[in-house]
Every structure is written in structure tokens, then in C-alpha cells.
């Protein structure tokens, strides 16, 4: 038989063995850093962050009523204080301890076997999907596993006869801190004590005299004394848990399958799909036990007692140089030798380290369910050492075996890691998406119900706004302050909607309510009113929900793990019975977390309420805008503006219209906008009852950088499938015929500019230390002659008292020649720099029109600043370098088009008419003389440019029925935007086609075709003239066509 110390490292030089652990640590760090913090924080992680953001005293008090001890939370507390609380940062602490496992496993494997096994074990931990999972989770499991391995390594050094106190101290501290980290650590200490006791009994049987056991007993006493302050709390939590039961009993076969699958390939594989790989890994793992029996030959044993020593049967003792070495006799019975190998202390230790605690958990679960695969992770490091020993055995017996076995594990682990990152089946519960959905859609007056109530930590982590009141659902009494008094009057949507909104304008933020455990045990939360857990009944819950419905017009429900606290679904049924569900979002994750929105009434109201701002204006004869209510008429840039609209459908709608709303300045420039389905996707317009009064709260956040001033708030409805707007029938209230003005909004400067606005490109360009160009938006990079290049500049003042500066933009070719230019004070001169405060951020919307005669090619769009008084340009500096007087935003491609000056000959319906002084209509073509309802008519217009135009006009086309109603419409820039009127060349002819959809409900009869042009920003139409130059209004009537079925 070969001497193992001569063969174990063959082919592995000392230099390579020294480099491998360092490489493995770097690999492990890279794998754990990838997408760290990318996934949402889930409930357990939210608890970690929530506790760590409390004071140390409050943290301790909270954990005393929870199910985990406080040590990890203490570390996270100081880590957050030092580094912050982003998802990436808070997960980094777990990454650090997960990374620490790699060198700890290497040292332990090397001590038990040799550097080869240590290196392989470190590599297995580095690529382990199981380790990766918990190295990116904001929980205590990597800390617990690290402390467990420190305890084991300290014990091994002590068994090997290490002198000094360092390993005794290391064991005592790691064991005590492990108990303060995770209660499941006790199962690991139970095994270590059983192992030491077994080793001591074996030594006694062999006649070994040792004082080791007494030292060990003293060490356990020290651990006990260190843990004694927390022990009463731990015992009470064990026998009288303050939390609702959330685990079910796990059968033994499932415990084995889940544990083995997780240890081998992590939690992101289906064991049924990879069972051949799991079986192969099990065989390699079993071979590790054989390798463990062979390693002792001619090597110093990792297990040694002080004092007189004896070798087990089949071993002889030598003391070269005074040290103890155990060698296997060269000649022995093979059967007996095999038995000794399988029962070697190293394999028993490593196997028992992982699986004896799991077995203990299973046995304890016969009393109360305790098993979850996450807790197995604490005991996992030994698994990888024994698996590495199996790979080393393969290498000795069959050299390609190591490569094949390791390749199989690497490929399977890569598959599992890919699933972990990208397969939605293994994604964390997406609390972030759920809370963001609520935050985006919550409106003043709404309440938020967290069901189950104990899931609130993730809500608090992701919800950044103020909260008016948060507490137990059963404690909410329904007054405006959310705390005192009661309100039990039945909810009347015709009056309560308006009243509740008016009251809620006075308090910021939502009321957040936390449900209890319906039918829960009386000991939940131990009766502590501050506990996250409390028992309640169906009657008590129903009464509380009635108070919520009486107080609030809408209720948002954050449903997470509610089957634990409401297994019969009482709250879900009550809400469905008493409310109207208008919104629902199911987020990623295995727990089925969802957000639901309810209107807090079941039967609609048909009586319009008294409104502050009544309008009663009809939109397209489909729906009436009854009026609106709003809070303040002023809002700071960066803050939301809230307004509530009341609709009343005039008939049963068959289209789910979308609502557009926006802020416009005096020149018709749009500065902020929103677009949504009124109410929500589950109670959209087609589900409204004819005559029903529908309350629709709107929130529009005014972007940071919006200049101070007065803006108009306008709304309109359109068909999202056809882009056809509902015409406003009261022209006195109409804006461009399709929008209704809802008053003015005064935008004011914010008190500070804490964050930069969203922008496409951030640059940070300094202009003579007076102005800074923070960034810009340049959404269009390709234009045709006559088209405008839109762009936004985001400026920040760097001085207290700025001079009057002018912004200029130029389109220049490669030789520096200017082909198009535009200049004005910021915001088109409406907000000069002399009014800016230091640090103020201003968004400056601009357009640069490319002249009709600009040839095709690529040009640079540059901007700069100059003094209004002197014309002197400001110097540009980026970083530490001067960059002249211009800054280049980007390259604009101008695509020319063919121009024809020959009059078309084959016009179907020639005619002569004029729009303004620059546009002539010389005829039109029709695809058909009759079209059925729901059909499409193609209208082709033939234009002639009578002169150059600086303005880009939009064309409207209408099909007007015998009843005078518009039953078909298409508005567009000429050529679908490719033929802007500002790019027309004098004398040229243009062909311009439109697809006009006839409404399905259009009546039969003769229809007039009307066309015209208007300025999009103001809605002002060009005047129309006939062939004799006589004014005909603001439209041209082309002719007639038929709508027939």
C-alpha cells in the first residue's frame, strides 16, 4: 500500500498549492459580488434591517420577543451606521462572512487531511450555490456557519494537542457568540459535545489517561456563563413562542431530500430534474469517508491527547523527536482495515457535524415543527470538506476521476447559480415591486392594510414618504388623526368621498394598518402591545374594517404571508364582499405576494356630490367631467400635486379610455404629465355603470428643475387603441378641442435640491464657475430638414447673484460652419438667470429647427452661454481641463428627402384651396367612395408650398356624419412626421396620406370630409380660403363619401 503523504500532492507543487486558496477567495468574492442587492429584500431581511435601525436598547427588547437572538443584529446595526442601508450595503455583511468561510474551510480541510483537500473544499464552497444564496441574504446564516467552523477548528487544534489558551478562548467565544446569533447553533454544540464525549470514552477504553475532558467541561461551563443572561429569554421563546406557527411538520424523507439537494446544488434546482447529479455527488461524498480512513498513514494525526497515549487496533505509536505519530500497520486483515477506514474519526466528525444537527432538528420537530432548509446551512461547511476528500480519493485511484467529478459539480453549480439569478421560480419575494406599486398609486385619503401585519418591515424599508399613523388594525378608531375617537357611520360615496379627502389634505402620508392573527393563541406576542404579533377574532377584525371603510374612500392591501395569520381567508372574503376591487398586482416570488386596491363601497352612487369646482362638461358625448377638488393650488418642484376628478359616464362605455393630464406653461409647453387608466385596471371605464359617479384621485409629481411660475393643469381622454381623443363639447372650456383646463398651479422653488432630476446624460460641465450643465436629454438623433431637434438642458447655479446669461445652441458641420442656430435666455426668456438662487436646478426645454435647405449629413449639436450685456462667452471646463466655449451634446443626422417641383397630373379630385398664405391644397384622392362602419378610409392630400414656413403645423382630418358628429378622425404631422411644414421648400409639391378609422357605431349616411391645419401647442388653426380667395373659416370641406353597412 502506498504511503499517502508521498502521493497526496503528486502533480500539485507547493507553489501552486499556495496560490490556489488565494485564487479561490477571489473567485468566491466575484461570485458573491455579482448582482449583490439586485433582488428585492424579502420579509426576513426586512426584519434584519428594521431591527438594526433601532437603538441598541430597542433592538434588544424587540429580539427578546422574537425568535432569533440579537448578535447578528448588533453587527448589522454598526455596519449600517458606518456604511448605509442600501440593499447592496446591508447584504455586504453576509457576503463578508460568507467569504470568510472559504479560508476557514481550507484551514480545516488542510488540518484534517492535506493542502489538496483543503484547496478542493475551499473551491467547492466558493462555487456552492447554497453558499452564494446565503452570502447575498441579509440574515445571520453565514455568520452562524463561520462561528461554527471556528468552534470546530478550535476543537481540532485542541484535540491535536495545541498549547496555549488561544484555541480555548476561540472555542468559548465562537460557541457563545454562535448561540447569540442563532438558536439552531445549539444543535451544533450538542454534536460537538457528543463527539468529544465519544472520543473520550474511546480513549478510556484504550487505556489513555487524559485530563482533556475536564478542560472541555470547564469550557462548556464558560460558554454557559456567557450565555446565561439570554438563557431565560431563549427558554421562554422555545417553550412559549411569541409568533404564530408558520412551519408545518416535514417528513423525514423530505428533510433528507431538501437537505442533500441544498448542500449539493443549492436551493435553485429541482431535485427531480438533477437526481443523477445528486446521486453522483452522494457517491463522491461517500468515497470521502474511505479517503479519511487512509490519510493517517505516516502522517501526524489531527486527533491527539496529552499524557500517555495508545493507538487504536491496527495502529502503532511512534514518538520521533518526542512527538506523537500514529501509523497504520503495514499488514492487517483487509476486512478489519475497511471497517477502521469507514469509522475513522475525521469522516465521523465531518459527517456528524452536518447531519447529526439535522437529525436532532427532525426529532425535535416531532414535538414542534422546526425544520427549514435554511437552518442546515449552519452545518454545511463540513459537507464540502468530506466531498473534497472524495474527490481526492478519486484522484489517487484514477487520475481523471478528479477532473470529471469536479467538472460535473462545477457545471451543475453553474446551472443552479444561473437559476438563482435569472429563473423567476427562485426569485426572492419581490416586496420592492409591491411597495413601489402602492407608493405610486396611493392618494391622500387612502388607507394601507398590511396583511399579515407582521410583514411591515419591508414596507417601511421601501416606502420613503411620510406616514400619518401606523399601528394595529384593531386599534384604529377612524378619526382624522388616526388614533382617537370612533367613526361608525355607513360610508356614502356621494358625500364621504369629498369629506374624507378634504380632511386628509391636512395630514401627510397614509394610515398604515397591521392585521393580527385571527383565531391566534392568546400568548402571541406575550401580551406586549408593541409586539409585531397579536391575536384577534373575526368579529373584532370585521368591526375594525368597517371603521376603515367608513373613514377612507380607498384601501390598499399589501398581502404577504396572510395564510399564516388568516388561514381561512376571512379578511379576503370580507373585502371582496364589502368593497370593489379596482387594482391587483401579483409580484415575483414563491409566496404569492400581491397588492390589491379596493373602493370602500359595494354599490355605486348615482347622485353627484357638491363639489368645490363643478364643471359638468361632456367629453365626446361619452362621459361627463362633473368637476374636481384639489388641495393646495401651489406645489414645490419635486413634490406631488394632488387633485380629485369626478366622472359620470353618460352611457355604458365600450372603450377603456385613458386619461391624460399635464402641466402646461403660458406658451403651451408641457412640463409634467401623467397617463393612466382611470380608477384602475379592474374597474376601468368599460366596467362603469351608466350614470354612476366615479371618484378618480390624480397625483402628478412636478419634476425637479421645473421653473417657478404659473402653469395650467389640463386633462383629456383618448382611445388608447386608435389615439383618438374625445372632443370637449363645451368649447369655452376646451383647450385644442380635446383637453379641459382644471385651473392653474403655482410651482414654487423647493427649499433645497437634495437630488438631481432624471436625465438621459449626466455631464457636470462648468461654465466659468457661474453655471453648471448637470446633464441633458437628447431623445432625437435623426431628423429631416424642417424638423426640430428637441433637447433639455439641466442647469445648476454656482453663484449667489448671477448675471443675465443667454443660452445658444448651434448645429455645425465638420468645418465649424453653423447651419442652424437658436438663442434665448433660459426657459425661453421666462426665467432669467438673475432670478436663480445658489444651487438652484433649472430644466431648460429647447428646440433647434433644422432649416429646409440643410443638406443631408451628420452635424454636431453644441451649446454655450454668453453675457446678455456684453456678448462675451463663458469658458467651458470639464473636470480640471478647459474645453473652449462650446460643449457638444451629440451628433445629429439630417436625412434629406427628394423634392419635386412638377405638378402631379393624376389627382383623383383636383381642387384649389388655401390654408394661410403658405399652403395650397391642389386636390385629394380617396381609396373608396363608401366605407362600412369600423372600416378605414385612405385620404391622400396633394399640397403645394407657396412659401417658406418657420412653424410646423399639424393636419386634422374629420369625417362628419349627417348628425354633425365626427365619426372618424386622424391628426398627424404631414407624412406621419417625415414632412414637417417647416421643412417645405417654396414651390414644391407634396403627397400626404392619412388612414381614417370610421367608428364601428357610426350611422349610415352621407359624410363630409373636412381637413385643416393647426399649431399643436396652442390649437390655433390656419384660416381657410377657396379658389377665389374668399375666407371659408378654419377648415376645407373636400367633398362627400358614404358610410354603408
ZITA-V989823 format. One record per residue. RES is the residue in three letters. SS is DSSP state (~ for helix, > for strand, _ for the rest). Layout:
<<RES,SS> <RES,SS>>
//
This chain:
<<UNK,_> <UNK,_> <UNK,_> <UNK,~> <UNK,~> <UNK,~> <UNK,~> <UNK,_> <UNK,_> <UNK,_> <UNK,_> <UNK,_> <UNK,_> <UNK,~> <UNK,~> <UNK,~> <UNK,~> <UNK,~> <UNK,~> <UNK,~> <UNK,~> <UNK,~> <UNK,~> <UNK,~> <UNK,~> <UNK,~> <UNK,~> <UNK,~> <UNK,~> <UNK,~> <UNK,~> <UNK,~> <UNK,~> <UNK,_> <UNK,_> <UNK,_> <UNK,_> <UNK,_> <UNK,_> <UNK,_> <UNK,_> <UNK,_> <UNK,~> <UNK,~> <UNK,~> <UNK,~> <UNK,~> <UNK,~> <UNK,~> <UNK,~> <UNK,~> <UNK,~> <UNK,_> <UNK,_> <UNK,_> <UNK,~> <UNK,~> <UNK,~> <UNK,~> <UNK,~> <UNK,~> <UNK,~> <UNK,~> <UNK,~> <UNK,_> <UNK,_> <UNK,_> <UNK,_> <UNK,_> <UNK,_> <UNK,~> <UNK,~> <UNK,~> <UNK,~> <UNK,~> <UNK,~> <UNK,~> <UNK,~> <UNK,~> <UNK,~> <UNK,~> <UNK,~> <UNK,~> <UNK,_> <UNK,_> <UNK,_> <UNK,~> <UNK,~> <UNK,~> <UNK,~> <UNK,~> <UNK,~> <UNK,~> <UNK,~> <UNK,~> <UNK,~> <UNK,~> <UNK,~> <UNK,~> <UNK,~> <UNK,~> <UNK,~> <UNK,~> <UNK,~> <UNK,~> <UNK,~> <UNK,~> <UNK,~> <UNK,~> <UNK,~> <UNK,~> <UNK,~> <UNK,_> <UNK,_> <UNK,~> <UNK,~> <UNK,~> <UNK,~> <UNK,~> <UNK,~> <UNK,~> <UNK,~> <UNK,~> <UNK,~> <UNK,~> <UNK,~> <UNK,~> <UNK,_> <UNK,~> <UNK,~> <UNK,~> <UNK,~> <UNK,~> <UNK,~> <UNK,~> <UNK,_> <UNK,_> <UNK,_> <UNK,_> <UNK,_> <UNK,~> <UNK,~> <UNK,~> <UNK,~> <UNK,~> <UNK,~> <UNK,~> <UNK,~> <UNK,~> <UNK,~> <UNK,~> <UNK,~> <UNK,~> <UNK,~> <UNK,~> <UNK,~> <UNK,~> <UNK,~> <UNK,~> <UNK,_> <UNK,_> <UNK,_> <UNK,_> <UNK,_> <UNK,_> <UNK,~> <UNK,~> <UNK,~> <UNK,~> <UNK,~> <UNK,~> <UNK,~> <UNK,~> <UNK,~> <UNK,~> <UNK,~> <UNK,~> <UNK,~> <UNK,~> <UNK,~> <UNK,~> <UNK,_> <UNK,_> <UNK,_> <UNK,~> <UNK,~> <UNK,~> <UNK,~> <UNK,~> <UNK,~> <UNK,~> <UNK,~> <UNK,~> <UNK,~> <UNK,~> <UNK,~> <UNK,~> <UNK,~> <UNK,~> <UNK,~> <UNK,~> <UNK,~> <UNK,~> <UNK,~> <UNK,~> <UNK,_> <UNK,_> <UNK,_> <UNK,_> <UNK,_> <UNK,_> <UNK,~> <UNK,~> <UNK,~> <UNK,~> <UNK,~> <UNK,~> <UNK,~> <UNK,~> <UNK,~> <UNK,~> <UNK,~> <UNK,~> <UNK,~> <UNK,~> <UNK,~> <UNK,~> <UNK,~> <UNK,~> <UNK,~> <UNK,~> <UNK,~> <UNK,~> <UNK,~> <UNK,~> <UNK,~> <UNK,~> <UNK,~> <UNK,~> <UNK,_> <UNK,_> <UNK,_> <UNK,_> <UNK,_> <UNK,_> <UNK,_> <UNK,_> <UNK,_> <UNK,_> <UNK,_> <UNK,_> <UNK,~> <UNK,~> <UNK,~> <UNK,~> <UNK,~> <UNK,~> <UNK,~> <UNK,~> <UNK,~> <UNK,~> <UNK,~> <UNK,~> <UNK,~> <UNK,~> <UNK,_> <UNK,_> <UNK,_> <UNK,_> <UNK,_> <UNK,_> <UNK,_> <UNK,_> <UNK,_> <UNK,~> <UNK,~> <UNK,~> <UNK,~> <UNK,~> <UNK,~> <UNK,~> <UNK,~> <UNK,~> <UNK,~> <UNK,~> <UNK,~> <UNK,~> <UNK,~> <UNK,~> <UNK,~> <UNK,~> <UNK,~> <UNK,~> <UNK,~> <UNK,_> <UNK,_> <UNK,_> <UNK,_> <UNK,>> <UNK,_> <UNK,_> <UNK,_> <UNK,_> <UNK,_> <UNK,_> <UNK,_> <UNK,_> <UNK,_> <UNK,_> <UNK,_> <UNK,_> <UNK,_> <UNK,_> <UNK,_> <UNK,>> <UNK,>> <UNK,>> <UNK,>> <UNK,_> <UNK,~> <UNK,~> <UNK,~> <UNK,_> <UNK,_> <UNK,>> <UNK,>> <UNK,>> <UNK,>> <UNK,_> <UNK,_> <UNK,_> <UNK,_> <UNK,_> <UNK,~> <UNK,~> <UNK,~> <UNK,~> <UNK,~> <UNK,~> <UNK,~> <UNK,~> <UNK,~> <UNK,_> <UNK,_> <UNK,~> <UNK,~> <UNK,~> <UNK,~> <UNK,~> <UNK,~> <UNK,~> <UNK,~> <UNK,~> <UNK,~> <UNK,~> <UNK,~> <UNK,~> <UNK,~> <UNK,~> <UNK,~> <UNK,~> <UNK,~> <UNK,~> <UNK,~> <UNK,~> <UNK,_> <UNK,_> <UNK,_> <UNK,_> <UNK,_> <UNK,_> <UNK,_> <UNK,~> <UNK,~> <UNK,~> <UNK,~> <UNK,~> <UNK,~> <UNK,~> <UNK,_> <UNK,~> <UNK,~> <UNK,~> <UNK,~> <UNK,~> <UNK,~> <UNK,~> <UNK,~> <UNK,~> <UNK,~> <UNK,~> <UNK,~> <UNK,~> <UNK,~> <UNK,~> <UNK,~> <UNK,~> <UNK,_> <UNK,~> <UNK,~> <UNK,~> <UNK,~> <UNK,~> <UNK,~> <UNK,~> <UNK,~> <UNK,~> <UNK,~> <UNK,~> <UNK,~> <UNK,~> <UNK,~> <UNK,~> <UNK,~> <UNK,~> <UNK,~> <UNK,~> <UNK,~> <UNK,~> <UNK,~> <UNK,~> <UNK,~> <UNK,_> <UNK,~> <UNK,~> <UNK,~> <UNK,_> <UNK,_> <UNK,_> <UNK,_> <UNK,~> <UNK,~> <UNK,~> <UNK,~> <UNK,~> <UNK,~> <UNK,~> <UNK,~> <UNK,~> <UNK,~> <UNK,~> <UNK,_> <UNK,_> <UNK,_> <UNK,_> <UNK,_> <UNK,>> <UNK,>> <UNK,>> <UNK,>> <UNK,>> <UNK,_> <UNK,~> <UNK,~> <UNK,~> <UNK,~> <UNK,~> <UNK,~> <UNK,~> <UNK,~> <UNK,~> <UNK,~> <UNK,_> <UNK,_> <UNK,_> <UNK,_> <UNK,>> <UNK,>> <UNK,>> <UNK,>> <UNK,>> <UNK,>> <UNK,~> <UNK,~> <UNK,~> <UNK,_> <UNK,_> <UNK,_> <UNK,_> <UNK,_> <UNK,_> <UNK,_> <UNK,_> <UNK,_> <UNK,_> <UNK,_> <UNK,_> <UNK,_> <UNK,_> <UNK,_> <UNK,_> <UNK,_> <UNK,_> <UNK,_> <UNK,_> <UNK,~> <UNK,~> <UNK,~> <UNK,~> <UNK,~> <UNK,~> <UNK,~> <UNK,~> <UNK,~> <UNK,_> <UNK,_> <UNK,_> <UNK,_> <UNK,_> <UNK,>> <UNK,>> <UNK,>> <UNK,>> <UNK,>> <UNK,_> <UNK,_> <UNK,>> <UNK,>> <UNK,_> <UNK,_> <UNK,_> <UNK,_> <UNK,_> <UNK,~> <UNK,~> <UNK,~> <UNK,~> <UNK,_> <UNK,_> <UNK,_> <UNK,_> <UNK,_> <UNK,_> <UNK,_> <UNK,>> <UNK,>> <UNK,_> <UNK,~> <UNK,~> <UNK,~> <UNK,~> <UNK,~> <UNK,~> <UNK,~> <UNK,~> <UNK,~> <UNK,~> <UNK,~> <UNK,~> <UNK,~> <UNK,~> <UNK,_> <UNK,_> <UNK,>> <UNK,>> <UNK,>> <UNK,>> <UNK,>> <UNK,>> <UNK,_> <UNK,_> <UNK,~> <UNK,~> <UNK,~> <UNK,~> <UNK,_> <UNK,_> <UNK,_> <UNK,_> <UNK,~> <UNK,~> <UNK,~> <UNK,~> <UNK,~> <UNK,~> <UNK,~> <UNK,~> <UNK,~> <UNK,_> <UNK,>> <UNK,>> <UNK,>> <UNK,>> <UNK,>> <UNK,>> <UNK,>> <UNK,_> <UNK,_> <UNK,_> <UNK,_> <UNK,_> <UNK,_> <UNK,_> <UNK,>> <UNK,>> <UNK,>> <UNK,>> <UNK,>> <UNK,>> <UNK,_> <UNK,_> <UNK,_> <UNK,_> <UNK,_> <UNK,_> <UNK,_> <UNK,_> <UNK,_> <UNK,_> <UNK,_> <UNK,_> <UNK,_> <UNK,>> <UNK,>> <UNK,>> <UNK,>> <UNK,>> <UNK,>> <UNK,>> <UNK,_> <UNK,_> <UNK,_> <UNK,>> <UNK,>> <UNK,>> <UNK,>> <UNK,>> <UNK,>> <UNK,>> <UNK,>> <UNK,_> <UNK,_> <UNK,_> <UNK,>> <UNK,>> <UNK,>> <UNK,_> <UNK,_> <UNK,_> <UNK,>> <UNK,>> <UNK,>> <UNK,>> <UNK,>> <UNK,>> <UNK,>> <UNK,>> <UNK,>> <UNK,>> <UNK,_> <UNK,_> <UNK,_> <UNK,_> <UNK,_> <UNK,_> <UNK,_> <UNK,_> <UNK,>> <UNK,>> <UNK,>> <UNK,>> <UNK,>> <UNK,>> <UNK,>> <UNK,_> <UNK,_> <UNK,_> <UNK,_> <UNK,_> <UNK,>> <UNK,>> <UNK,>> <UNK,>> <UNK,>> <UNK,>> <UNK,>> <UNK,>> <UNK,_> <UNK,_> <UNK,_> <UNK,_> <UNK,_> <UNK,_> <UNK,_> <UNK,~> <UNK,~> <UNK,~> <UNK,_> <UNK,_> <UNK,_> <UNK,_> <UNK,_> <UNK,>> <UNK,>> <UNK,>> <UNK,>> <UNK,>> <UNK,>> <UNK,>> <UNK,>> <UNK,>> <UNK,_> <UNK,_> <UNK,_> <UNK,_> <UNK,_> <UNK,_> <UNK,_> <UNK,>> <UNK,>> <UNK,>> <UNK,>> <UNK,>> <UNK,>> <UNK,>> <UNK,>> <UNK,>> <UNK,>> <UNK,>> <UNK,_> <UNK,_> <UNK,_> <UNK,_> <UNK,>> <UNK,>> <UNK,_> <UNK,_> <UNK,>> <UNK,_> <UNK,_> <UNK,_> <UNK,_> <UNK,_> <UNK,>> <UNK,>> <UNK,_> <UNK,_> <UNK,_> <UNK,>> <UNK,>> <UNK,>> <UNK,>> <UNK,>> <UNK,>> <UNK,>> <UNK,>> <UNK,>> <UNK,>> <UNK,_> <UNK,_> <UNK,_> <UNK,_> <UNK,_> <UNK,_> <UNK,_> <UNK,_> <UNK,_> <UNK,_> <UNK,_> <UNK,_> <UNK,>> <UNK,>> <UNK,>> <UNK,>> <UNK,>> <UNK,>> <UNK,>> <UNK,_> <UNK,_> <UNK,_> <UNK,>> <UNK,>> <UNK,>> <UNK,>> <UNK,>> <UNK,>> <UNK,>> <UNK,_> <UNK,_> <UNK,_> <UNK,_> <UNK,>> <UNK,>> <UNK,_> <UNK,_> <UNK,_> <UNK,_> <UNK,>> <UNK,>> <UNK,>> <UNK,>> <UNK,>> <UNK,>> <UNK,>> <UNK,>> <UNK,>> <UNK,>> <UNK,_> <UNK,_> <UNK,_> <UNK,_> <UNK,_> <UNK,_> <UNK,_> <UNK,>> <UNK,>> <UNK,>> <UNK,>> <UNK,>> <UNK,>> <UNK,>> <UNK,>> <UNK,_> <UNK,_> <UNK,_> <UNK,_> <UNK,_> <UNK,>> <UNK,>> <UNK,>> <UNK,>> <UNK,>> <UNK,>> <UNK,>> <UNK,_> <UNK,_> <UNK,~> <UNK,~> <UNK,~> <UNK,_> <UNK,_> <UNK,_> <UNK,~> <UNK,~> <UNK,~> <UNK,_> <UNK,_> <UNK,_> <UNK,_> <UNK,_> <UNK,>> <UNK,>> <UNK,>> <UNK,>> <UNK,>> <UNK,>> <UNK,>> <UNK,>> <UNK,>> <UNK,_> <UNK,_> <UNK,_> <UNK,_> <UNK,_> <UNK,_> <UNK,_> <UNK,>> <UNK,>> <UNK,>> <UNK,>> <UNK,>> <UNK,>> <UNK,>> <UNK,>> <UNK,>> <UNK,>> <UNK,>> <UNK,_> <UNK,_> <UNK,_> <UNK,_> <UNK,_> <UNK,>> <UNK,_> <UNK,_> <UNK,>> <UNK,>> <UNK,>> <UNK,_> <UNK,_> <UNK,>> <UNK,>> <UNK,_> <UNK,_> <UNK,_> <UNK,_> <UNK,>> <UNK,>> <UNK,>> <UNK,>> <UNK,>> <UNK,>> <UNK,>> <UNK,>> <UNK,_> <UNK,_> <UNK,_> <UNK,_> <UNK,_> <UNK,>> <UNK,_> <UNK,_> <UNK,_> <UNK,_> <UNK,_> <UNK,_> <UNK,_> <UNK,_> <UNK,>> <UNK,>> <UNK,>> <UNK,>> <UNK,>> <UNK,>> <UNK,>> <UNK,_> <UNK,_> <UNK,_> <UNK,>> <UNK,>> <UNK,>> <UNK,>> <UNK,>> <UNK,>> <UNK,>> <UNK,>> <UNK,_> <UNK,_> <UNK,_> <UNK,>> <UNK,>> <UNK,_> <UNK,_> <UNK,_> <UNK,_> <UNK,>> <UNK,>> <UNK,>> <UNK,>> <UNK,>> <UNK,>> <UNK,>> <UNK,>> <UNK,>> <UNK,>> <UNK,_> <UNK,_> <UNK,_> <UNK,_> <UNK,_> <UNK,_> <UNK,_> <UNK,_> <UNK,>> <UNK,>> <UNK,>> <UNK,>> <UNK,>> <UNK,>> <UNK,>> <UNK,_> <UNK,_> <UNK,_> <UNK,_> <UNK,_> <UNK,>> <UNK,>> <UNK,>> <UNK,>> <UNK,>> <UNK,>> <UNK,>> <UNK,>> <UNK,~> <UNK,~> <UNK,~> <UNK,~> <UNK,_> <UNK,_> <UNK,_> <UNK,~> <UNK,~> <UNK,~> <UNK,_> <UNK,_> <UNK,_> <UNK,_> <UNK,_> <UNK,>> <UNK,>> <UNK,>> <UNK,>> <UNK,>> <UNK,>> <UNK,>> <UNK,>> <UNK,>> <UNK,>> <UNK,_> <UNK,_> <UNK,_> <UNK,_> <UNK,_> <UNK,_> <UNK,>> <UNK,>> <UNK,>> <UNK,>> <UNK,>> <UNK,>> <UNK,>> <UNK,>> <UNK,>> <UNK,>> <UNK,_> <UNK,_> <UNK,_> <UNK,_> <UNK,_> <UNK,_> <UNK,>> <UNK,_> <UNK,_> <UNK,>> <UNK,>> <UNK,_> <UNK,_> <UNK,_> <UNK,_> <UNK,_> <UNK,>> <UNK,>> <UNK,>> <UNK,_> <UNK,_> <UNK,>> <UNK,>> <UNK,>> <UNK,>> <UNK,>> <UNK,>> <UNK,>> <UNK,>> <UNK,_> <UNK,_>>
//
